[in-house]
Structures are given as C-alpha cells and as structure tokens.
Amino acid sequence: INNVIVRLAQISEDVIRLFKKSKEIGIQMHEELVKVTNELYTVMKTYHMYHTESISAESKLKDAEKQEEKQFGKSGELNVNLLRHEERAQRRSSVRKIEKMKEKRQAKYSENKLKCTKARNDYLLNLAATNAVVAKYYIHDVSDMIDCCDLGYHASLARTLRTYLSAEYNLETSRHEGLDLIENAVDNLDSRSDKHKIMDMYNQVFCPPMRFEYLPHMGDEVCQVSAQQPVQTELLMRYHQLQSRLATLKIENEEVRKTLDATMQTLQDMLTVEDFDVSDAFQHSRSTESIRSVASEGYMSKLNIAKRRANQQETEVFYFTVNLHFICHS
C-alpha cells in the first residue's frame, strides 16, 4: 500500500509539472494565433479601404467620362464658325479642363486599382496562411499539447495499478493458502488423538506409578492370604459379600455408563450442529432488511442462541454430576 501511495504521489507531481509546462506552450501558441488573426484583420481592413477608394475613383472616372461625352456631344451639335471668338476660347478651355480632370481621375483610379489588387492579394495570402495556422492548431497542435500533458501518465498509472493488483492477488493467494491450512487443521481435529499426544508428552504425570510391594515385618515370611481356620469362615463370608456387591455395582455402572453415553451424545449433537454456513448473509440480491430478518428469525437469532446456551450448560452440569458419581462408585 505504501508503495502505491508513493507512486500515486509521484504521478500527481508529474502531472502538475507537465501541465504547467504544457500551459506555457499553449499560451505561446495562443499568442501566436492571436497575432496571426490580428494581422489578418489588419490586412483585411487595408484591402477594404483600398477597395472602397478604388470604387470611389472608378465612380469619379465614370463621371468625368460622362462629362466629356456630354461636352463633345454639345460641340458636335453647334457649328464652331457660328460661335464668337470668346465663346470658342471658353469652350476650348472647358474641354481641356475636362480632359485634365479625366486624366487625373484615370491616374487616380489606376493607382487605387493597383493598391486594391496588391491589398487583395495580401489579404488572400494572409487568409490562406491564417486558415492553415488555425487548422494546424486544432488538428495537430492541440493533440500535441494533450500528448505533452499525458507524457507517461497512462504508463505510470498502469504500473501503479498493476502494483496494487499484484499486491491484492498475492494477498488473496496468501489468504487462500491460510484458509486451506485452517481447513486442513479443522479436518484433522481429533480429541482422542490430542488426548494421547498430551499424555505422551507428559508421561511422567500420567504414567501409572510403580506397584506397592509387600513389606514383611521382622522376618515374617508369609506373603499370601491365609485361608485356614479360624479365619476361613470369615474370609468366605467377605468373599460372598464382595461378589454380591460387585454384581450390583456392575449393573449400576452399566446404567450410569449408558446415561453418560447418552448425555455425551446430546452434548456432541449440540456442539457439532452445522450452523457455520453464513452464505445467506452474502446474497447480493437481498436487501439489508431481509438479511437482518433472516438472521433474527433463523438459527443464529439471539433468542435461539440464549436457549441453546442454557440447554448446553444444563446438560454439562448433569454430565459432570453423573460422571463424578460413576468415577467415585465404580
């Protein structure tokens, strides 16, 4: 987990650092884009201005041509010989003025038309260049900037998550191995075997002591029970009494043993009931309320547990009482 936390912290630092650098590049690219569009706007305004001037010059030139045509039309209608000298001079002066005005307007129109053509060419070239720059920005540059921000991010994140997955998978494997060991230990639980192992380990405590030997007193060589008169009759009486008592005890002990076995079986049934299956509590389709209701109404409810505990303790008390009587009177 610590390894994953450190890796995530490093990824966070890398992302922030790369984002700052990519942001600087993006700002520069935006500034360049704004500069190009401003230049395009300036060139467009220049083109519009020269085109307006060209239209105005063309209009003035047409007016001059109309005036010239009108003046020549009047001259054709009038006979020059019929005009007086002053009128002829005045008409020649008017014609020369119109011709000069036409020449000036023609020159102005040609000049404005040339400027308009150059401005239009500059505008069209700048327009194509700007469109190319904008297209490059959105088609290539934006993708490249995202790649700069993503420089190694997915690879680092994948390595981190694979580290986490490796840890979880190994933890799950270890957990399963531990569960297998516990299950194997449960399958091998044997009370008789454990009892014998304990007695073997502490054989000095549980091993029967040596038999008591007969110790004669001051040279007495008799080491067996004497059945001669006058003690023979008394011994025979004690012998018959012991036989009768042993027969009675045998019958009583058999009954007590049966009671002990039945009580032990009852305890075993109580202690070996299969109440360990809790799969119902992990049913995803059930709601929390339904799980609680199943748990409260089922075998593991508090009421049933308390009742079983009371029965178990009562049976244990009875078993120990009977067992004590059996040990003391057998």
C-alpha positions in Angstrom: 0.0 0.0 0.0 2.8 2.4 0.9 4.4 1.7 -2.5 1.1 2.5 -4.3 0.7 5.7 -2.3 4.3 6.9 -3.2 3.7 6.1 -6.8 0.4 8.0 -6.9 2.1 11.0 -5.2 4.8 10.9 -7.9 2.2 10.7 -10.6 0.4 13.7 -9.1 3.7 15.7 -9.1 4.5 14.7 -12.7 1.0 15.7 -13.9 1.2 19.1 -12.2 4.7 19.8 -13.6 3.8 18.7 -17.1 0.6 20.6 -17.0 2.5 23.8 -16.1 4.9 23.4 -19.0 2.2 22.5 -21.4 0.2 25.5 -20.3 3.2 27.7 -21.1 3.5 26.2 -24.6 -0.3 26.6 -25.0 -0.1 30.3 -24.0 2.6 30.9 -26.5 0.6 29.2 -29.2 -2.5 31.2 -28.4 -0.4 34.4 -28.5 0.9 33.4 -32.0 -2.6 32.5 -33.1 -3.9 35.9 -31.9 -1.0 37.7 -33.6 -1.8 35.9 -36.9 -5.5 36.7 -36.7 -4.8 40.3 -35.9 -2.5 40.6 -38.9 -5.3 39.1 -41.0 -7.8 41.6 -39.6 -5.3 44.5 -40.4 -4.7 43.2 -44.0 -8.5 42.8 -44.5 -9.2 46.3 -43.3 -6.5 47.6 -45.6 -8.0 45.7 -48.5 -11.5 47.0 -47.7 -10.1 50.6 -47.5 -8.3 50.4 -50.9 -11.2 48.7 -52.5 -13.5 51.4 -51.3 -11.1 54.1 -52.6 -10.9 52.1 -55.9 -14.7 52.1 -56.2 -14.8 55.8 -55.5 -12.1 56.6 -58.0 -13.9 54.4 -60.6 -17.1 56.3 -60.0 -15.4 59.7 -60.3 -13.7 58.5 -63.5 -17.1 57.4 -65.0 -18.5 60.8 -64.1 -15.6 62.5 -65.9 -16.1 60.3 -68.9 -19.8 61.2 -68.9 -19.0 64.9 -68.7 -16.5 64.5 -71.6 -19.1 62.7 -73.7 -21.6 65.4 -72.9 -19.2 68.2 -73.8 -18.2 66.6 -77.1 -21.9 66.0 -77.8 -22.6 69.7 -77.4 -19.6 70.6 -79.6 -20.9 68.4 -82.4 -24.3 69.9 -82.3 -23.0 73.6 -82.6 -21.2 75.0 -85.5 -17.9 76.4 -84.3 -17.9 79.0 -87.1 -21.1 80.4 -85.7 -19.6 80.9 -82.2 -17.9 84.1 -81.3 -14.3 84.2 -80.5 -14.8 84.5 -76.7 -17.2 81.5 -76.7 -14.8 79.4 -78.7 -12.0 80.1 -76.3 -14.2 79.4 -73.3 -15.3 76.1 -74.8 -11.7 75.0 -75.6 -10.8 75.8 -72.0 -13.7 73.8 -70.7 -12.7 70.8 -72.8 -9.1 71.0 -71.7 -10.3 71.1 -68.1 -12.5 68.1 -68.5 -9.6 66.2 -70.3 -7.2 67.1 -67.5 -9.7 66.0 -64.8 -10.3 62.8 -66.7 -6.6 62.1 -66.9 -6.2 62.8 -63.2 -9.1 60.6 -62.3 -7.8 57.9 -64.6 -4.4 58.1 -63.0 -6.0 58.0 -59.5 -8.2 55.1 -60.5 -5.3 53.2 -61.9 -3.3 53.9 -58.7 -6.1 52.9 -56.4 -6.9 49.8 -58.5 -3.2 48.7 -58.2 -3.3 49.3 -54.5 -6.5 47.4 -54.2 -5.1 44.5 -56.2 -2.0 44.3 -54.0 -4.1 44.6 -50.8 -6.5 41.9 -52.1 -3.5 39.6 -52.9 -2.0 40.3 -49.4 -5.4 39.6 -47.8 -6.0 36.3 -49.8 -2.4 35.1 -49.0 -2.8 36.0 -45.3 -6.3 34.4 -45.3 -4.8 31.2 -46.6 -1.9 31.3 -44.2 -4.2 32.1 -41.2 -6.6 29.3 -42.1 -3.6 26.9 -42.4 -2.3 28.1 -39.0 -5.7 27.7 -37.4 -6.2 24.3 -39.0 -2.8 23.2 -37.8 -3.5 24.4 -34.3 -6.8 22.5 -33.9 -5.8 19.4 -35.9 -2.2 18.9 -34.8 -1.1 21.4 -32.1 -4.0 20.7 -29.7 -3.3 17.0 -29.9 0.4 17.5 -29.4 -0.3 19.7 -26.3 -2.5 16.9 -24.9 0.3 14.4 -25.5 2.6 16.7 -23.6 0.2 16.8 -20.6 -0.1 13.0 -20.9 3.6 12.4 -21.2 3.9 9.0 -19.4 0.8 9.4 -17.3 -1.1 6.4 -18.6 2.0 4.2 -18.4 2.8 5.3 -14.8 -0.8 4.9 -13.8 -0.9 1.4 -15.3 2.3 0.5 -13.5 0.8 1.8 -10.2 -2.5 -0.1 -10.6 -0.7 -3.2 -11.7 1.4 -3.0 -8.5 -1.8 -2.7 -6.5 -3.3 -5.6 -8.4 -0.2 -7.7 -7.8 -0.3 -7.0 -4.1 -4.0 -7.8 -3.9 -3.6 -11.0 -6.0 -0.7 -12.2 -3.8 -2.7 -11.2 -0.7 -5.6 -13.2 -2.0 -3.4 -16.2 -2.8 -1.8 -16.0 0.7 -5.3 -15.7 2.2 -6.4 -18.8 0.3 -3.3 -20.7 1.4 -4.0 -19.7 5.0 -7.7 -20.8 4.7 -6.5 -24.1 3.2 -4.2 -24.6 6.2 -7.0 -23.8 8.6 -9.4 -26.1 6.8 -6.8 -28.9 6.8 -6.3 -28.3 10.5 -10.1 -28.4 11.1 -10.4 -31.7 9.2 -7.6 -33.2 11.3 -9.1 -32.2 14.7 -9.3 -35.4 16.8 -9.9 -35.2 20.5 -8.7 -38.8 21.2 -5.5 -38.2 19.3 -4.9 -34.9 21.1 -5.5 -36.7 24.4 -3.0 -39.4 23.7 -0.4 -36.8 22.5 -0.8 -34.8 25.7 -0.4 -38.0 27.8 2.6 -39.0 25.8 4.2 -35.5 26.1 3.7 -35.6 29.9 4.1 -39.3 30.6 5.7 -38.6 34.0 2.4 -37.1 35.1 0.0 -39.6 33.5 2.1 -42.8 33.7 0.9 -45.2 36.5 3.3 -45.3 39.4 5.1 -48.5 40.5 3.1 -51.1 42.4 3.3 -51.1 46.1 5.3 -54.1 47.3 4.6 -56.2 50.3 7.0 -55.4 53.1 7.2 -58.2 55.7 7.8 -57.3 59.3 10.8 -58.6 61.2 11.4 -61.8 59.3 7.8 -62.7 58.6 7.9 -65.0 55.5 4.2 -65.3 54.9 3.2 -63.2 51.8 -0.2 -64.6 50.9 -3.7 -64.5 52.4 -4.2 -67.3 54.9 -7.5 -69.1 54.5 -7.1 -71.6 57.3 -9.3 -71.9 60.4 -10.4 -70.0 62.3 -10.3 -67.1 59.7 -11.6 -69.3 56.8 -15.3 -68.8 57.6 -14.9 -65.0 57.9 -13.0 -64.8 54.6 -15.6 -66.8 52.8 -18.4 -64.5 54.1 -16.5 -61.4 53.0 -15.8 -63.1 49.6 -19.6 -63.7 49.0 -20.4 -60.2 50.2 -17.9 -58.7 47.8 -19.2 -60.8 44.9 -22.7 -59.6 45.5 -21.6 -56.0 45.9 -19.6 -56.2 42.6 -22.6 -57.6 40.7 -24.8 -54.8 42.0 -22.1 -52.2 41.1 -21.7 -53.7 37.7 -25.4 -53.3 36.9 -25.4 -49.8 38.3 -22.3 -48.8 36.4 -23.7 -50.1 33.2 -26.8 -48.0 33.7 -24.7 -45.0 34.6 -22.5 -45.6 31.6 -25.5 -45.6 29.3 -26.6 -42.4 30.9 -23.2 -40.9 30.4 -23.0 -42.0 26.8 -26.5 -40.6 26.0 -25.6 -37.3 27.7 -22.3 -37.1 25.8 -24.1 -37.8 22.6 -26.6 -35.0 23.4 -23.6 -32.6 24.1 -22.0 -33.7 20.9 -25.2 -33.0 18.9 -25.3 -29.5 20.5 -21.7 -28.8 19.8 -21.5 -30.2 16.3 -24.6 -28.6 14.8 -23.9 -27.3 11.3 -24.5 -23.6 11.9 -21.4 -22.3 10.2 -22.9 -21.7 6.8 -23.4 -17.9 6.6 -23.8 -17.7 2.8 -27.3 -16.2 3.2 -25.7 -13.0 4.6 -23.8 -12.5 1.4 -26.6 -12.7 -1.1 -26.3 -9.5 -3.2 -29.9 -9.7 -4.4 -31.3 -9.3 -0.9 -31.7 -6.1 0.9 -30.1 -5.3 4.3 -33.6 -5.5 5.9 -34.2 -9.0 4.5 -30.8 -10.2 5.7 -31.5 -8.9 9.2 -34.9 -10.6 9.2 -33.4 -13.9 8.1 -30.7 -13.6 10.8 -33.2 -12.7 13.5 -35.7 -15.4 12.6 -33.1 -18.1 11.9 -30.9 -20.4 13.9 -28.5 -17.6 14.9 -31.1 -15.3 16.4 -30.3 -14.1 19.9 -33.3 -15.9 21.4 -32.2 -19.2 19.9 -28.6 -18.7 20.9 -29.6 -18.0 24.5 -31.8 -21.0 24.7 -29.2 -23.3 23.2 -26.6 -21.9 25.7 -28.8 -22.6 28.6 -29.6 -26.2 27.5 -25.9 -26.8 26.9 -24.9 -25.6 30.4 -27.7 -27.6 32.0 -26.6 -30.7 30.1 -22.9 -30.1 31.1 -23.9 -29.9 34.8 -25.8 -33.1 34.6 -23.0 -34.9 32.7 -20.4 -33.8 35.3 -22.7 -34.9 38.2 -23.2 -38.3 36.7 -19.6 -38.7 35.7 -18.5 -37.8 39.3 -20.9 -40.5 40.7 -19.5 -43.0 38.1 -15.9 -42.3 39.0 -16.4 -42.4 42.7 -18.6 -45.5 42.8 -17.3 -47.6 40.0 
